[in-house]
Amino acid sequence: MKLLIALHHRFPLWQVPPWFPERLRRDFPQLEVVHLPNYDHVMEEIADADIAISWSLRAEQITAAKRLRWIHSTAAAVHHLMTPELLASDIVVTNARDVHGPVVAEHAIALAFALAKRLPQSMRYQQQKHWAQHDLWDERPRPRELHGATMTIVGLGAIGAPLARLAKSLGMRVVGVREHPERASEVADAIYGFEKLDEALSAGDFIVLAVPVTPKTRHLMNAGRLARLKPDAYLINVGRGVLIDEAALVDALRANSFGGAALDVTTEEPLPSESPLWEMENVLITPHIAGLTEKMWERHYTHYTENLRRFLSGDRLLWVVDKGKGY
């Protein structure tokens, strides 16, 4: 049985480290493990692969993969894989949502603290050697507490659920938005369906986007929805950049129609140097680092090998993606 690893990215941490396939060969000697350093030979190697680890196989590669039964993505988002050819196949797709989710939730709560305590503005004043106590109090929004504030979390999945627990532990009220609000959730004080998204947005002091990319969620935050935010509310995006209409976001931020935004993801990455978001004082940008941790690949190995053992023994896989829904 052949396992093909086809992952390549300009950012080194998102590439499989050399020890990962070596440990797979040691722990699963019954497998032929092929690790490609780039995408040059995917077509020929995938033809007889039974399992693949990848996040971006093309349509023709799926068609060529006559033996392929399982694709595992080391990302949480799988929209790049969802070609018509894959959707029409019997290939099972799993993702790494439980690897990244709790770590991204930590980053989201860190962004909420940074915004609430006006840390980006304090750092700007520090660079000017200016003791800005009066300035920070006179500016709006003022420094505030998380305790007692409402966090609206759009998406109560692998990121949203642990984030809700963190928020609750800080004494925040949590409003969740999910596809199936009828499913009870112990992590939220109130749960809305997407048909009541506007109401949920209006309730939030901190709005966190943690939903996958689907046709329904692209530009979920358009001009009309941004206008629903409280004047002192903060918008935090740890999902994907396309969840927000970026042009509408720039217009709303320029008008100071709400408190500000923290963006770990943007529509185009890296964010182009000409983007006005870079220079806005009411914007905090982190360069898609929410899921980064030195433990990431160890976490990947633990989660992936649990599923690999299940696959080899014919058991039900964990973290299976509903290909029809895209997550």
Backbone hydrogen bonds in HBPLUS format (Angstrom, degrees):
<---DONOR---> <-ACCEPTOR-->    atom                        ^
c    i                          cat <-CA-CA->   ^        H-A-AA   ^      H-
h    n   atom  resd res      DA  || num        DHA   H-A  angle D-A-AA Bond
n    s   type  num  typ     dist DA aas  dist angle  dist       angle   num
A0032-GLU N   A0001-MET O   2.82 MM  31  6.09 164.5  1.84 159.0 163.4     1
A0050-ASP N   A0002-LYS O   2.96 MM  48  5.36 153.6  2.03 134.4 142.7     2
A0051-ILE N   A0002-LYS O   3.10 MM  49  6.41 153.1  2.17 158.5 162.3     3
A0003-LEU N   A0032-GLU O   2.80 MM  29  6.03 167.1  1.81 157.1 159.8     4
A0034-VAL N   A0003-LEU O   2.87 MM  31  6.19 168.4  1.88 166.2 170.0     5
A0004-LEU N   A0051-ILE O   2.85 MM  47  6.19 168.3  1.87 150.1 150.3     6
A0053-ILE N   A0004-LEU O   2.80 MM  49  6.27 150.9  1.88 158.7 164.8     7
A0005-ILE N   A0034-VAL O   2.77 MM  29  6.09 165.9  1.79 168.8 169.5     8
A0036-LEU N   A0005-ILE O   3.01 MM  31  6.18 171.1  2.01 170.9 170.5     9
A0006-ALA N   A0053-ILE O   2.96 MM  47  6.11 163.9  1.98 160.0 164.8    10
A0014-TRP N   A0011-PHE O   3.11 MM   3  5.84 146.6  2.22 122.4 130.4    11
A0015-GLN N   A0012-PRO O   2.99 MM   3  5.37 163.4  2.01 115.5 120.0    12
A0020-PHE N   A0017-PRO O   3.03 MM   3  5.67 149.0  2.13 120.1 128.1    13
A0023-ARG N   A0019-TRP O   2.84 MM   4  5.91 155.8  1.90 150.6 155.8    14
A0024-LEU N   A0020-PHE O   3.07 MM   4  6.32 152.4  2.15 144.8 152.9    15
A0025-ARG N   A0021-PRO O   2.95 MM   4  6.18 157.5  2.00 147.9 152.9    16
A0026-ARG N   A0022-GLU O   3.11 MM   4  6.38 149.5  2.21 141.0 149.3    17
A0027-ASP N   A0023-ARG O   2.80 MM   4  5.98 164.9  1.82 154.2 158.2    18
A0028-PHE N   A0024-LEU O   2.74 MM   4  5.57 142.8  1.88 147.0 155.6    19
A0031-LEU N   A0028-PHE O   3.00 MM   3  5.80 169.8  2.01 127.4 130.4    20
A0045-GLU N   A0041-HIS O   3.13 MM   4  6.23 159.3  2.18 151.0 157.2    21
A0046-ILE N   A0042-VAL O   2.83 MM   4  5.74 153.3  1.90 159.8 164.4    22
A0049-ALA N   A0046-ILE O   3.22 MM   3  4.87 169.2  2.23 101.4 104.6    23
A0069-ARG N   A0050-ASP O   2.89 MM  19  5.62 173.1  1.90 142.0 141.4    24
A0052-ALA N   A0070-TRP O   2.95 MM  18  6.40 150.4  2.04 155.2 163.6    25
A0072-HIS N   A0052-ALA O   2.80 MM  20  6.26 160.8  1.83 156.3 162.4    26
A0054-SER N   A0072-HIS O   2.94 MM  18  6.23 141.9  2.09 143.5 155.4    27
A0061-GLN N   A0058-ARG O   3.05 MM   3  5.24 127.8  2.34 100.7 114.7    28
A0062-ILE N   A0058-ARG O   3.06 MM   4  6.46 151.6  2.15 153.6 161.8    29
A0063-THR N   A0059-ALA O   3.04 MM   4  6.34 158.5  2.08 149.4 155.4    30
A0064-ALA N   A0060-GLU O   3.04 MM   4  6.17 144.7  2.16 133.9 142.8    31
A0065-ALA N   A0061-GLN O   3.12 MM   4  6.21 125.4  2.43 135.9 148.7    32
A0065-ALA N   A0062-ILE O   3.15 MM   3  5.15 141.0  2.31  97.5 108.7    33
A0066-LYS N   A0064-ALA O   2.98 MM   2  5.76 128.2  2.25 110.3  95.0    34
A0068-LEU N   A0065-ALA O   3.40 MM   3  5.34 152.1  2.48  99.7 107.5    35
A0092-VAL N   A0069-ARG O   3.00 MM  23  6.17 170.2  2.01 139.2 135.9    36
A0071-ILE N   A0092-VAL O   2.81 MM  21  6.23 160.9  1.85 164.9 171.5    37
A0094-THR N   A0071-ILE O   2.96 MM  23  6.44 155.3  2.02 157.6 164.9    38
A0073-SER N   A0094-THR O   2.91 MM  21  6.26 165.6  1.93 149.6 152.8    39
A0096-ALA N   A0075-ALA O   3.12 MM  21  5.42 177.3  2.12 130.0 130.2    40
A0081-LEU N   A0078-VAL O   2.96 MM   3  5.52 149.0  2.06 115.6 124.6    41
A0082-MET N   A0079-HIS O   3.33 MM   3  5.28 143.8  2.47  97.5 107.0    42
A0083-THR N   A0081-LEU O   2.72 MM   2  5.86 137.5  1.90 114.4 100.2    43
A0086-LEU N   A0083-THR O   3.09 MM   3  5.29 120.0  2.47 102.0 116.0    44
A0087-LEU N   A0083-THR O   2.97 MM   4  6.25 167.2  1.99 159.8 163.8    45
A0088-ALA N   A0084-PRO O   3.00 MM   4  6.09 143.1  2.13 141.0 149.7    46
A0089-SER N   A0086-LEU O   3.05 MM   3  5.11 153.9  2.12 103.9 112.2    47
A0321-VAL N   A0093-VAL O   2.76 MM 228  5.50 173.8  1.76 156.0 155.3    48
A0095-ASN N   A0319-TRP O   3.17 MM 224  6.00 148.3  2.27 154.2 161.5    49
A0099-VAL N   A0096-ALA O   2.99 MM   3  5.22 144.3  2.12 106.2 117.3    50
A0100-HIS N   A0096-ALA O   3.19 MM   4  6.52 161.0  2.23 161.4 164.8    51
A0101-GLY N   A0097-ARG O   2.79 MM   4  5.50 156.2  1.84 146.4 154.4    52
A0104-VAL N   A0100-HIS O   2.88 MM   4  6.01 163.8  1.91 167.2 172.7    53
A0105-ALA N   A0101-GLY O   2.93 MM   4  6.12 152.3  2.00 152.1 160.6    54
A0106-GLU N   A0102-PRO O   3.16 MM   4  6.42 148.4  2.27 137.3 144.1    55
A0107-HIS N   A0103-VAL O   3.20 MM   4  6.58 152.9  2.27 143.1 150.0    56
A0108-ALA N   A0104-VAL O   2.91 MM   4  6.22 155.5  1.97 151.2 158.0    57
A0109-ILE N   A0105-ALA O   3.05 MM   4  6.34 157.5  2.10 150.8 155.7    58
A0110-ALA N   A0106-GLU O   2.98 MM   4  6.22 146.9  2.09 143.3 153.1    59
A0111-LEU N   A0107-HIS O   2.89 MM   4  6.21 152.2  1.97 150.5 157.7    60
A0112-ALA N   A0108-ALA O   3.01 MM   4  6.31 152.0  2.09 143.4 151.2    61
A0113-PHE N   A0109-ILE O   3.00 MM   4  6.26 158.1  2.05 145.6 150.7    62
A0114-ALA N   A0110-ALA O   2.91 MM   4  6.16 161.3  1.94 148.6 154.0    63
A0115-LEU N   A0111-LEU O   2.93 MM   4  6.14 159.6  1.97 151.5 156.0    64
A0116-ALA N   A0112-ALA O   2.90 MM   4  6.02 168.4  1.92 152.1 156.0    65
A0117-LYS N   A0113-PHE O   2.89 MM   4  5.93 159.3  1.93 154.0 158.9    66
A0119-LEU N   A0114-ALA O   2.91 MM   5  5.02 156.1  1.96 149.5 153.6    67
A0118-ARG N   A0115-LEU O   3.19 MM   3  5.03 160.0  2.23 100.7 106.5    68
A0144-ARG N   A0116-ALA O   2.94 MM  28  5.23 157.6  1.99 137.4 144.5    69
A0122-SER N   A0118-ARG O   3.04 MM   4  6.31 154.6  2.11 148.2 156.2    70
A0123-MET N   A0119-LEU O   2.94 MM   4  6.17 153.2  2.01 154.4 161.0    71
A0124-ARG N   A0120-PRO O   3.07 MM   4  6.39 147.9  2.18 142.8 151.5    72
A0125-TYR N   A0121-GLN O   3.00 MM   4  6.32 159.8  2.04 151.5 156.4    73
A0126-GLN N   A0122-SER O   2.85 MM   4  6.07 146.5  1.96 141.9 152.1    74
A0127-GLN N   A0123-MET O   3.06 MM   4  6.32 152.5  2.14 144.1 149.7    75
A0128-GLN N   A0125-TYR O   3.00 MM   3  5.01 131.6  2.24  95.3 109.2    76
A0130-HIS N   A0125-TYR O   3.02 MM   5  5.25 173.5  2.03 147.3 148.3    77
A0129-LYS N   A0126-GLN O   2.91 MM   3  4.85 158.7  1.95 105.0 111.7    78
A0136-LEU N   A0132-ALA O   2.89 MM   4  5.98 172.7  1.89 161.4 162.0    79
A0137-TRP N   A0133-GLN O   3.25 MM   4  6.41 146.1  2.37 140.0 148.7    80
A0138-ASP N   A0134-HIS O   2.89 MM   4  6.07 152.4  1.97 152.0 159.9    81
A0139-GLU N   A0135-ASP O   2.90 MM   4  6.02 146.3  2.01 153.7 161.9    82
A0149-ALA N   A0146-LEU O   2.95 MM   3  5.30 162.4  1.98 128.9 133.5    83
A0148-GLY N   A0171-GLY O   2.95 MM  23  5.83 162.7  1.98 122.3 127.4    84
A0173-ARG N   A0149-ALA O   2.91 MM  24  6.17 161.6  1.94 149.9 155.7    85
A0205-ASP N   A0150-THR O   2.79 MM  55  5.21 161.8  1.83 138.9 145.3    86
A0206-PHE N   A0150-THR O   3.09 MM  56  6.47 149.8  2.18 155.4 159.7    87
A0151-MET N   A0173-ARG O   2.78 MM  22  6.20 160.1  1.82 168.9 175.2    88
A0175-VAL N   A0151-MET O   2.92 MM  24  6.15 165.9  1.94 145.4 149.4    89
A0152-THR N   A0206-PHE O   2.79 MM  54  6.16 150.6  1.88 155.7 165.4    90
A0208-VAL N   A0152-THR O   2.83 MM  56  6.23 163.7  1.86 163.5 168.9    91
A0153-ILE N   A0175-VAL O   2.81 MM  22  6.23 156.3  1.87 161.7 169.9    92
A0177-VAL N   A0153-ILE O   2.93 MM  24  6.21 145.6  2.05 162.4 156.5    93
A0154-VAL N   A0208-VAL O   2.86 MM  54  6.12 168.7  1.88 172.2 176.1    94
A0210-ALA N   A0154-VAL O   2.92 MM  56  5.73 158.9  1.96 155.4 156.9    95
A0155-GLY N   A0177-VAL O   2.77 MM  22  5.59 145.9  1.88 149.6 157.6    96
A0161-ALA N   A0157-GLY O   2.91 MM   4  5.48 166.3  1.93 141.3 145.5    97
A0163-LEU N   A0159-ILE O   3.06 MM   4  6.14 153.0  2.13 151.5 160.0    98
A0164-ALA N   A0160-GLY O   2.85 MM   4  6.00 152.3  1.93 146.0 153.2    99
A0165-ARG N   A0161-ALA O   3.15 MM   4  6.49 153.1  2.22 147.8 154.5   100
A0166-LEU N   A0162-PRO O   3.03 MM   4  6.32 155.3  2.10 145.0 151.3   101
A0167-ALA N   A0163-LEU O   2.87 MM   4  6.13 164.1  1.89 155.6 160.1   102
A0168-LYS N   A0164-ALA O   2.85 MM   4  6.04 159.6  1.89 149.7 155.3   103
A0169-SER N   A0165-ARG O   2.98 MM   4  6.15 151.2  2.06 142.9 150.5   104
A0170-LEU N   A0167-ALA O   3.06 MM   3  5.22 142.7  2.21 100.5 111.5   105
A0172-MET N   A0167-ALA O   3.04 MM   5  5.36 160.0  2.08 147.8 144.5   106
A0171-GLY N   A0168-LYS O   2.94 MM   3  5.07 161.8  1.98 109.7 114.2   107
A0189-ASP N   A0174-VAL O   2.79 MM  15  5.34 144.8  1.91 137.9 149.2   108
A0190-ALA N   A0174-VAL O   3.32 MM  16  6.80 142.9  2.47 151.6 157.1   109
A0176-GLY N   A0190-ALA O   2.80 MM  14  6.19 166.2  1.82 162.2 162.6   110
A0192-TYR N   A0176-GLY O   2.78 MM  16  6.18 158.6  1.82 155.4 161.6   111
A0178-ARG N   A0192-TYR O   3.02 MM  14  6.48 158.2  2.07 167.7 172.2   112
A0183-ARG N   A0180-HIS O   3.15 MM   3  5.91 166.6  2.17 120.3 124.3   113
A0196-LYS N   A0193-GLY O   2.93 MM   3  5.56 160.2  1.97 116.9 123.4   114
A0197-LEU N   A0194-PHE O   3.19 MM   3  4.82 156.4  2.24 107.3 104.5   115
A0200-ALA N   A0196-LYS O   3.12 MM   4  6.47 156.8  2.17 150.9 157.6   116
A0201-LEU N   A0197-LEU O   2.84 MM   4  6.10 156.8  1.90 159.0 165.5   117
A0202-SER N   A0198-ASP O   3.05 MM   4  6.23 157.7  2.10 145.9 151.6   118
A0203-ALA N   A0200-ALA O   3.23 MM   3  5.23 137.3  2.43  94.8 106.4   119
A0204-GLY N   A0201-LEU O   3.18 MM   3  5.43 150.3  2.27 106.7 114.9   120
A0234-TYR N   A0205-ASP O   2.92 MM  29  6.30 153.6  1.99 142.2 149.0   121
A0207-ILE N   A0234-TYR O   2.82 MM  27  6.21 166.9  1.84 165.9 170.4   122
A0236-ILE N   A0207-ILE O   2.71 MM  29  5.95 165.2  1.74 171.7 171.2   123
A0209-LEU N   A0236-ILE O   2.83 MM  27  6.28 157.6  1.88 161.5 169.1   124
A0238-VAL N   A0209-LEU O   3.26 MM  29  6.08 160.6  2.30 153.7 157.5   125
A0217-THR N   A0214-THR O   2.99 MM   3  5.21 134.0  2.20 105.2 117.7   126
A0218-ARG N   A0214-THR O   3.12 MM   4  6.27 133.4  2.35 160.7 171.4   127
A0220-LEU N   A0217-THR O   3.03 MM   3  4.79 133.6  2.25 133.2 120.6   128
A0219-HIS N   A0242-VAL O   2.68 MM  23  5.81 174.9  1.68 158.3 160.2   129
A0220-LEU N   A0243-LEU O   2.89 MM  23  5.28 108.5  2.42 116.5 131.3   130
A0221-MET N   A0243-LEU O   2.94 MM  22  6.28 171.9  1.95 162.3 165.0   131
A0245-ASP N   A0221-MET O   3.03 MM  24  6.08 175.8  2.03 145.4 144.3   132
A0226-LEU N   A0222-ASN O   2.88 MM   4  6.09 161.2  1.92 160.2 166.2   133
A0227-ALA N   A0223-ALA O   3.05 MM   4  6.19 143.4  2.19 141.4 150.7   134
A0228-ARG N   A0225-ARG O   2.96 MM   3  5.12 150.6  2.05 103.1 112.5   135
A0229-LEU N   A0226-LEU O   3.24 MM   3  5.68 162.3  2.28 111.2 116.2   136
A0233-ALA N   A0230-LYS O   3.11 MM   3  4.97 169.6  2.12 108.7 111.3   137
A0259-GLY N   A0233-ALA O   2.70 MM  26  4.93 116.9  2.10 133.4 151.5   138
A0235-LEU N   A0260-GLY O   2.98 MM  25  6.43 159.4  2.03 149.7 154.8   139
A0262-ALA N   A0235-LEU O   2.82 MM  27  6.31 152.0  1.90 155.2 162.8   140
A0237-ASN N   A0262-ALA O   2.97 MM  25  6.47 158.3  2.02 162.6 169.7   141
A0264-ASP N   A0237-ASN O   3.06 MM  27  6.12 171.6  2.07 164.2 166.7   142
A0243-LEU N   A0240-ARG O   3.11 MM   3  5.85 165.4  2.13 122.2 125.8   143
A0244-ILE N   A0241-GLY O   3.14 MM   3  6.10 173.4  2.14 127.4 129.5   144
A0249-LEU N   A0245-ASP O   2.91 MM   4  6.19 148.7  2.01 149.6 159.8   145
A0250-VAL N   A0246-GLU O   2.95 MM   4  6.20 160.2  1.99 150.2 153.8   146
A0251-ASP N   A0247-ALA O   3.10 MM   4  6.38 163.0  2.13 148.2 152.5   147
A0252-ALA N   A0248-ALA O   2.97 MM   4  6.18 160.6  2.01 148.0 153.1   148
A0253-LEU N   A0249-LEU O   2.88 MM   4  6.08 158.2  1.93 154.6 160.5   149
A0254-ARG N   A0250-VAL O   2.88 MM   4  6.04 158.0  1.93 151.1 157.3   150
A0255-ALA N   A0251-ASP O   3.07 MM   4  6.26 146.2  2.19 141.6 150.5   151
A0257-SER N   A0252-ALA O   3.07 MM   5  5.50 172.3  2.08 162.0 161.7   152
A0256-ASN N   A0253-LEU O   3.02 MM   3  4.85 153.2  2.09  98.0 106.4   153
A0261-ALA N   A0282-ASN O   2.95 MM  21  6.48 153.5  2.03 154.9 162.8   154
A0284-LEU N   A0261-ALA O   2.84 MM  23  6.28 155.2  1.90 150.4 158.9   155
A0263-LEU N   A0284-LEU O   2.81 MM  21  6.28 155.4  1.87 164.7 172.7   156
A0286-THR N   A0263-LEU O   3.01 MM  23  6.27 164.8  2.03 143.2 146.8   157
A0288-HIS N   A0264-ASP O   2.79 MM  24  4.72 125.3  2.09 130.9 146.7   158
A0275-SER N   A0272-PRO O   3.00 MM   3  5.50 166.5  2.02 117.9 122.1   159
A0278-TRP N   A0275-SER O   3.36 MM   3  6.12 154.6  2.43 118.4 122.0   160
A0279-GLU N   A0276-PRO O   3.28 MM   3  5.86 136.4  2.48 112.7 120.9   161
A0280-MET N   A0277-LEU O   3.41 MM   3  5.42 164.1  2.43 104.9 109.5   162
A0283-VAL N   A0280-MET O   3.31 MM   3  5.50 147.8  2.42 114.7 112.8   163
A0288-HIS N   A0286-THR O   2.87 MM   2  5.91 136.0  2.06 112.2  98.4   164
A0292-LEU N   A0289-ILE O   3.03 MM   3  5.23 164.6  2.05 113.8 118.8   165
A0296-MET N   A0293-THR O   3.04 MM   3  5.27 166.2  2.06 116.1 118.1   166
A0299-ARG N   A0295-LYS O   2.91 MM   4  6.13 157.0  1.96 158.5 165.8   167
A0300-HIS N   A0296-MET O   2.82 MM   4  6.19 152.5  1.90 147.3 156.1   168
A0301-TYR N   A0297-TRP O   2.90 MM   4  6.08 159.7  1.94 142.6 147.4   169
A0302-THR N   A0298-GLU O   3.02 MM   4  6.26 165.1  2.04 150.6 153.9   170
A0303-HIS N   A0299-ARG O   3.02 MM   4  6.20 171.6  2.03 155.4 157.5   171
A0304-TYR N   A0300-HIS O   2.73 MM   4  5.77 167.8  1.74 158.1 162.5   172
A0305-THR N   A0301-TYR O   2.93 MM   4  5.85 167.8  1.95 148.3 152.3   173
A0306-GLU N   A0302-THR O   3.28 MM   4  6.33 143.8  2.42 135.6 144.5   174
A0307-ASN N   A0303-HIS O   3.27 MM   4  6.64 156.7  2.32 147.3 152.5   175
A0307-ASN N   A0304-TYR O   3.05 MM   3  5.23 114.6  2.50  98.4 113.2   176
A0308-LEU N   A0304-TYR O   2.79 MM   4  6.09 150.5  1.87 148.5 158.6   177
A0309-ARG N   A0305-THR O   2.96 MM   4  6.02 159.3  2.01 142.7 146.4   178
A0310-ARG N   A0306-GLU O   3.26 MM   4  6.49 154.4  2.33 137.5 144.5   179
A0311-PHE N   A0307-ASN O   2.80 MM   4  6.11 157.4  1.85 152.0 158.3   180
A0312-LEU N   A0308-LEU O   2.96 MM   4  6.16 166.2  1.98 153.4 156.2   181
A0313-SER N   A0309-ARG O   3.06 MM   4  6.20 138.7  2.23 141.3 151.8   182
A0315-ASP N   A0310-ARG O   2.76 MM   5  4.73 146.6  1.87 149.0 146.8   183
A0314-GLY N   A0311-PHE O   3.15 MM   3  5.11 157.1  2.21 100.6 107.6   184
A0325-LYS N   A0322-ASP O   3.02 MM   3  5.44 127.0  2.31 108.3 121.0   185
A0326-GLY N   A0322-ASP O   2.77 MM   4  5.92 145.9  1.89 154.5 165.9   186
